[in-house]
Amino acid sequence: MKIALIAFVFAGMATHAQAGLFDDDVARKQVADLAASVQTLQQQNTQRLEQLEASKARMLDLVRQLDAQKEEIAKLRGANEVLQFNLDEAVKRQKDLYIDLDARLRTIEQAKAEAKQEAKLSEQDSFDAAVALVQNKKFKDASTAWAKFVADYPNSDKMPAAQYWMGMNYAFSKDYKSANIAFKNVVENAPDDAKAPDALLGLASVAATTGDKKGSRNYLINILERYPQSEAAAKAKKALAAPN
């Protein structure tokens, strides 16, 4: 009976020992699981922290980029304002220059017009004075006056008339050769001028005076053919009708 009791006690102790060992294994497993879970969480937290740090770094970089862009925009805005100011000033200067230039051109044009008007008056005065000398039979003075007129106004629209009066002055001075040259200058170089038929009449008169009756008649006929409505034509008709 004692032996059986002792065996029962040992059996109980063995069972209790096995139960204790089993509990320790479970505990160790739980501890190991917990440690693994903690390690996993730590790793996850580390990764999250690294991700947060990376995100923070990216955000800081973006902030720096934004600040740099803002600074660049501010510089560009400032530069644009300077350019706009310079452009406005340039436009203003250009406008002022244009106004000044326009005023100068107007002044120059006005001065030119006045000078031209004065020259025209002076030209007319010179022409009228030379004609008056011929009509007053001051032939020497007239020759000087016409020479000066030709030198002063070589492009004058009165040049055909001047040549005609020079021819008349030469004819009155009995310089018939020079008279013929002057009259022919009108007929040949300005056939449409009002003095052209009168110049032909002057040629006819010089021819008649120098004894060239045939030449004189030809000039008179030429007047009738080319300038039938002119006053010179009426004179030529009378001259042709007059007895030789």
C-alpha positions as CSV (number, residue, x, y, z in Angstrom):
1,M,0.0,0.0,0.0
2,K,2.8,2.4,0.8
3,I,4.6,1.4,-2.3
4,A,1.4,2.1,-4.3
5,L,1.0,5.4,-2.6
6,I,4.6,6.4,-3.2
7,A,4.2,5.3,-6.8
8,F,1.1,7.4,-7.1
9,V,2.9,10.4,-5.6
10,F,5.8,10.1,-8.0
11,A,3.4,9.7,-10.9
12,G,1.7,12.9,-9.8
13,M,5.0,14.7,-9.5
14,A,6.0,13.5,-13.0
15,T,2.7,14.6,-14.4
16,H,3.1,18.0,-12.7
17,A,6.7,18.3,-13.9
18,Q,5.5,17.5,-17.5
19,A,2.8,20.1,-17.1
20,G,5.3,22.7,-15.9
21,L,7.6,21.9,-18.8
22,F,4.7,22.3,-21.2
23,D,3.7,25.7,-19.7
24,D,7.3,26.9,-20.0
25,D,7.4,26.0,-23.7
26,V,4.2,27.8,-24.3
27,A,5.5,30.8,-22.5
28,R,8.7,30.8,-24.3
29,K,6.8,30.5,-27.6
30,Q,4.6,33.4,-26.6
31,V,7.6,35.4,-25.6
32,A,9.3,34.5,-28.9
33,D,6.2,35.5,-30.8
34,L,5.9,38.7,-28.9
35,A,9.6,39.5,-29.5
36,A,9.1,38.8,-33.2
37,S,6.0,41.0,-33.2
38,V,8.0,43.7,-31.4
39,Q,10.8,43.4,-33.9
40,T,8.4,43.5,-36.8
41,L,6.8,46.6,-35.4
42,Q,10.2,48.2,-34.8
43,Q,11.2,47.4,-38.4
44,Q,7.9,48.9,-39.6
45,N,8.3,51.9,-37.4
46,T,11.9,52.3,-38.7
47,Q,10.6,52.1,-42.3
48,R,7.9,54.5,-41.6
49,L,10.3,56.9,-40.0
50,E,12.7,56.6,-42.9
51,Q,9.7,57.2,-45.3
52,L,8.7,60.2,-43.2
53,E,12.2,61.5,-43.2
54,A,12.4,61.0,-47.0
55,S,9.0,62.7,-47.4
56,K,10.2,65.5,-45.1
57,A,13.3,65.9,-47.2
58,R,11.3,66.0,-50.4
59,M,8.9,68.5,-48.8
60,L,11.9,70.6,-47.7
61,D,13.3,70.4,-51.2
62,L,10.0,71.4,-52.7
63,V,9.8,74.3,-50.3
64,R,13.3,75.4,-51.3
65,Q,12.4,75.0,-54.9
66,L,9.2,77.1,-54.3
67,D,11.2,79.7,-52.5
68,A,13.8,79.8,-55.3
69,Q,11.0,80.1,-57.9
70,K,9.4,82.9,-55.9
71,E,12.7,84.6,-55.7
72,E,13.2,84.1,-59.5
73,I,9.7,85.4,-60.2
74,A,10.4,88.4,-58.0
75,K,13.6,89.1,-59.9
76,L,11.8,88.6,-63.3
77,R,9.0,90.9,-62.1
78,G,11.6,93.5,-61.1
79,A,13.5,93.1,-64.4
80,N,10.2,93.3,-66.3
81,E,9.3,96.5,-64.5
82,V,12.7,97.9,-65.4
83,L,12.3,96.9,-69.0
84,Q,8.8,98.4,-69.1
85,F,10.1,101.6,-67.6
86,N,12.9,101.7,-70.1
87,L,10.4,101.0,-72.9
88,D,8.1,103.7,-71.7
89,E,11.0,106.1,-71.6
90,A,12.2,105.0,-75.0
91,V,8.7,105.5,-76.4
92,K,8.5,108.9,-74.8
93,R,11.9,109.9,-76.1
94,Q,11.0,108.6,-79.6
95,K,7.8,110.6,-79.5
96,D,9.6,113.7,-78.3
97,L,12.2,113.2,-81.0
98,Y,9.5,112.7,-83.6
99,I,7.7,115.9,-82.5
100,D,11.0,117.8,-82.5
101,L,11.9,116.3,-85.9
102,D,8.5,117.1,-87.3
103,A,8.8,120.7,-86.0
104,R,12.3,121.0,-87.5
105,L,11.1,119.6,-90.9
106,R,8.1,122.0,-90.9
107,T,10.5,124.9,-90.2
108,I,12.9,123.7,-92.9
109,E,10.0,123.2,-95.4
110,Q,8.6,126.6,-94.5
111,A,12.0,128.2,-94.9
112,K,12.4,126.4,-98.3
113,A,9.0,127.6,-99.4
114,E,9.8,131.2,-98.3
115,A,13.2,131.0,-100.0
116,K,11.6,129.6,-103.1
117,Q,9.0,132.3,-103.1
118,E,11.7,134.9,-102.6
119,A,13.8,133.4,-105.4
120,K,10.7,133.3,-107.6
121,L,10.1,137.0,-106.9
122,S,13.7,137.8,-107.4
123,E,13.7,135.7,-110.6
124,Q,10.6,137.6,-111.9
125,D,12.1,140.9,-110.9
126,S,15.4,140.0,-112.8
127,F,13.4,138.9,-115.8
128,D,11.2,142.0,-115.9
129,A,14.3,144.3,-115.4
130,A,16.1,142.7,-118.3
131,V,13.0,143.0,-120.6
132,A,12.7,146.7,-119.6
133,L,16.3,147.3,-120.6
134,V,15.6,145.8,-124.1
135,Q,12.5,147.8,-124.5
136,N,14.3,151.0,-123.4
137,K,17.0,150.2,-126.0
138,K,19.7,149.9,-123.4
139,F,21.1,147.0,-125.3
140,K,24.5,146.8,-123.6
141,D,23.0,146.8,-120.1
142,A,20.4,144.3,-121.3
143,S,23.1,141.9,-122.5
144,T,24.7,142.0,-119.1
145,A,21.3,141.5,-117.4
146,W,20.4,138.5,-119.5
147,A,23.8,136.9,-119.0
148,K,23.3,137.2,-115.3
149,F,19.8,135.9,-115.5
150,V,20.9,132.8,-117.4
151,A,23.8,132.2,-114.8
152,D,21.5,132.7,-111.8
153,Y,18.5,130.8,-113.0
154,P,19.7,128.1,-115.5
155,N,16.7,125.9,-114.8
156,S,14.1,128.6,-114.9
157,D,10.8,127.9,-116.7
158,K,11.3,131.4,-118.1
159,M,14.4,130.4,-120.0
160,P,12.6,130.2,-123.5
161,A,11.3,133.7,-123.0
162,A,14.7,134.8,-121.8
163,Q,16.3,133.4,-125.0
164,Y,13.7,135.1,-127.1
165,W,14.4,138.5,-125.5
166,M,18.1,137.9,-125.8
167,G,17.5,137.3,-129.5
168,M,15.6,140.6,-129.8
169,N,18.4,142.4,-127.9
170,Y,21.0,140.9,-130.3
171,A,18.8,141.8,-133.3
172,F,18.4,145.4,-132.2
173,S,22.2,145.5,-131.6
174,K,22.6,144.2,-135.2
175,D,24.4,141.1,-133.9
176,Y,22.3,138.9,-136.2
177,K,24.3,135.8,-135.8
178,S,23.8,135.8,-132.1
179,A,20.2,136.7,-132.6
180,N,19.6,133.7,-134.9
181,I,21.3,131.4,-132.3
182,A,19.0,132.7,-129.5
183,F,15.8,132.4,-131.5
184,K,16.7,128.9,-132.7
185,N,17.3,127.8,-129.1
186,V,13.6,128.6,-128.4
187,V,12.3,127.0,-131.6
188,E,14.3,123.8,-131.3
189,N,14.5,123.3,-127.5
190,A,11.0,124.7,-126.5
191,P,8.7,124.3,-129.5
192,D,5.6,124.2,-127.2
193,D,6.5,127.4,-125.4
194,A,4.4,130.5,-126.0
195,K,7.4,132.3,-127.3
196,A,8.2,129.7,-130.0
197,P,6.1,131.3,-132.7
198,D,7.5,134.8,-131.8
199,A,11.0,133.3,-132.1
200,L,10.2,132.1,-135.6
201,L,9.0,135.6,-136.4
202,G,12.3,136.9,-135.1
203,L,14.2,134.5,-137.4
204,A,12.0,135.7,-140.3
205,S,12.8,139.3,-139.5
206,V,16.5,138.7,-139.2
207,A,16.5,136.8,-142.5
208,A,14.6,139.6,-144.2
209,T,17.0,142.2,-142.8
210,T,20.0,140.3,-144.0
211,G,18.6,139.9,-147.4
212,D,17.5,136.2,-147.2
213,K,14.0,136.7,-148.5
214,K,13.4,133.1,-149.2
215,G,14.5,132.1,-145.7
216,S,12.3,134.8,-144.3
217,R,9.3,133.5,-146.3
218,N,10.0,129.9,-145.2
219,Y,10.0,131.0,-141.5
220,L,6.7,132.9,-142.0
221,I,5.0,129.8,-143.6
222,N,6.4,127.7,-140.8
223,I,4.6,129.9,-138.3
224,L,1.3,129.5,-140.2
225,E,1.7,125.7,-140.3
226,R,2.8,125.1,-136.7
227,Y,1.1,128.0,-134.8
228,P,-1.9,129.0,-136.9
229,Q,-3.8,130.5,-133.9
230,S,-0.9,132.6,-132.5
231,E,-0.5,136.4,-132.8
232,A,2.7,135.7,-134.7
233,A,0.6,133.8,-137.3
234,A,-1.5,136.9,-137.9
235,K,1.7,139.0,-138.3
236,A,3.2,136.4,-140.6
237,K,0.1,136.4,-142.8
238,K,0.3,140.1,-143.2
239,A,4.0,139.9,-144.0
240,L,3.4,137.3,-146.6
241,A,0.6,139.3,-148.2
242,A,2.7,142.5,-148.3
243,P,4.3,143.3,-151.7
244,N,8.0,142.6,-151.9
